[in-house]
Amino acid sequence: MKESITIRLATRKDAAAIALESMTEIEHGLGWSWNPVRVAKAIRDRNINVAVAMADEAMLGFGIMKYEDEVAHLLLFAVREESRRQGVGSALLAWLEKVASVAGVNRLRSEARASNVVARAFYRKHGYVEMEIVRGMYPKGIEGVRFEKIVDESVEE
């Protein structure tokens, strides 16, 4: 894994960096909907966890997880390009999944562009199943993939 990383809940000070990373890594070519105001609103929302993976003062990645009755929905998830394939994404996803488990949620969902083979492989590696391909999920008619993972409640760490 990359040098020692810390995963923590995001603060208002992180909103702009998260929004810019979303624009660069996730929303490119789609329009920018997760701007700093929307990210800051998510950080304040009691039903959403916004987590950041940090090395010293540098943000390496982030995840935004929304909690519903029995489902946690990973709305956004990204690791900076220079920090990929070093365990940062796996550590961040495990942290978010653990929080969901502690909250009593055992069904996790996420999406990715159908063309994003790296994201699709990442989610499959972590036990997510591709549930369906959705035509026009994203603006400009871009196809998406819906993922789901059922966490075995009987497994203790």
C-alpha positions in Angstrom: 0.0 0.0 0.0 1.0 3.6 -0.6 2.8 5.3 2.3 0.7 5.4 5.4 -2.8 6.6 4.6 -5.5 7.8 6.9 -9.1 7.5 6.1 -11.4 9.9 7.8 -14.7 11.7 7.4 -14.5 14.7 5.1 -14.9 18.3 6.4 -16.2 21.4 4.7 -12.5 22.2 3.9 -12.4 19.0 1.7 -15.4 19.9 -0.4 -13.6 21.8 -3.2 -10.9 19.1 -3.6 -13.5 16.3 -3.7 -15.6 18.3 -6.3 -12.6 18.9 -8.5 -11.6 15.3 -8.3 -15.1 14.2 -9.2 -15.1 16.5 -12.2 -11.7 15.1 -13.3 -12.0 11.4 -12.6 -15.8 10.7 -12.7 -17.8 13.3 -14.4 -15.5 14.1 -17.3 -17.6 14.6 -20.5 -20.9 14.5 -18.6 -21.1 18.0 -17.1 -20.2 18.9 -13.6 -23.0 18.1 -11.1 -20.9 17.3 -7.9 -19.7 20.9 -7.5 -18.3 22.2 -4.2 -21.7 23.3 -3.0 -23.3 19.9 -3.6 -20.4 18.1 -2.0 -20.5 20.4 1.1 -24.3 19.6 1.3 -23.5 15.9 1.3 -20.8 16.4 4.0 -23.5 18.0 6.2 -26.2 15.4 5.5 -26.7 12.9 8.4 -27.7 10.1 5.9 -24.4 10.4 3.9 -20.8 9.6 4.8 -18.2 11.4 2.8 -14.8 9.8 3.4 -11.3 10.8 2.2 -8.1 8.8 2.0 -5.2 11.1 3.0 -1.4 10.9 2.9 -0.1 13.8 5.0 -2.1 16.7 3.6 -2.7 15.2 0.2 -6.1 13.7 -0.7 -5.6 10.4 -2.5 -9.2 9.5 -3.0 -12.8 9.8 -1.7 -16.1 8.0 -1.4 -19.6 9.3 -0.9 -22.0 6.7 0.6 -25.7 7.4 1.2 -27.6 5.3 3.7 -31.2 4.3 3.1 -33.3 1.9 5.1 -31.5 -1.4 4.2 -29.2 -0.2 1.4 -26.0 1.8 1.3 -25.5 3.4 -2.1 -22.0 4.4 -3.1 -22.8 7.6 -5.0 -19.2 8.6 -5.9 -15.9 6.9 -5.5 -12.5 7.9 -7.0 -8.8 7.5 -6.4 -6.4 9.9 -8.0 -4.7 8.4 -11.0 -1.2 8.5 -9.5 -2.4 6.7 -6.4 -4.2 3.8 -8.1 -3.2 0.2 -7.9 -1.5 0.8 -4.5 -4.3 -0.3 -2.2 -5.8 3.1 -1.6 -9.2 2.3 -3.2 -9.4 -1.1 -1.5 -8.7 0.5 1.9 -11.2 3.3 1.3 -13.9 0.9 0.1 -13.4 -1.4 3.0 -13.7 1.6 5.4 -17.0 2.6 3.8 -18.3 -1.0 3.8 -17.4 -1.4 7.5 -19.3 1.8 8.4 -22.3 0.5 6.5 -22.1 -2.9 8.3 -21.9 -1.2 11.7 -25.0 0.8 10.7 -26.8 -2.5 10.1 -26.8 -2.3 6.3 -25.9 -5.5 4.4 -26.8 -4.5 0.8 -24.4 -2.2 -1.0 -25.0 -0.6 -4.4 -22.9 1.4 -6.9 -22.7 2.3 -10.6 -20.0 2.9 -13.2 -19.9 3.7 -16.8 -20.2 0.5 -18.9 -17.0 1.6 -20.7 -15.0 1.9 -17.5 -13.4 -1.5 -17.5 -11.0 -0.6 -14.6 -13.9 0.3 -12.3 -15.9 -2.7 -13.3 -12.9 -5.0 -12.5 -12.4 -3.2 -9.2 -15.9 -3.7 -8.0 -16.0 -7.3 -9.1 -12.7 -7.9 -7.3 -14.4 -6.6 -4.1 -17.4 -8.9 -4.4 -19.8 -6.7 -6.3 -22.0 -8.3 -8.9 -23.0 -6.6 -12.1 -26.8 -6.5 -11.9 -27.7 -4.8 -15.1 -26.4 -2.6 -18.0 -28.6 0.5 -18.3 -28.7 2.3 -21.6 -28.7 6.1 -21.1 -27.9 6.0 -17.4 -25.6 9.0 -17.9 -26.0 12.1 -20.0 -25.4 11.9 -23.7 -26.9 8.4 -23.7 -23.8 6.8 -22.0 -24.5 3.3 -20.7 -23.9 2.4 -17.1 -23.6 -0.7 -15.0 -25.4 -1.2 -11.7 -23.6 -3.2 -9.0 -24.7 -4.9 -5.8 -23.0 -6.6 -3.0 -24.7 -8.5 -0.2 -22.5 -8.5 3.0 -22.7 -11.7 5.0 -23.9 -10.5 8.4 -22.5 -13.6 10.1 -18.9 -12.8 9.2 -17.0 -11.3 12.1 -13.6 -9.6 11.8 
